[in-house]
Amino acid sequence: MQTSITGRHIELTPALRNYVNNRLERLDRHHEPPTSAQIVLTVNKLDHKVEAKLQLAGKTVYAEAVDRDMYAAIDALADKLDRQLVRHKERRTDHQAVSTSRLRRTEGAE
């Protein structure tokens, strides 16, 4: 996955960049891993905001998280993206094939 990390009003330290990459690595375990990711880290007074836009095959997933701690915001963002990718995977599953096989088994039993 190609990852682009940008900072607005914040200096991106290597530790912060590594933390974002480590948290987003778990998104690759899904059936259809993202092809690219754009991450924007923003600081506005006391709020730390993280935005992400992931490119999947045929779909774009967007999420954002705001917290008083940047690391907590990154964690919340990773959780939101994980839930969205799981939901996307479940929607793409072919539910028709399951119901057809059940229908054939019940017809044969009669």
Secondary structure, 3 states (H helix, E strand, C coil): CEEEEEEECCCCCHHHHHHHHHHHHHHHHCCCCCCEEEEEEEEECCEEEEEEEEEECCEEEEEEEEECCHHHHHHHHHHHHHHHHHHHHHHHCCHHHHHHHHHHHHHHHC
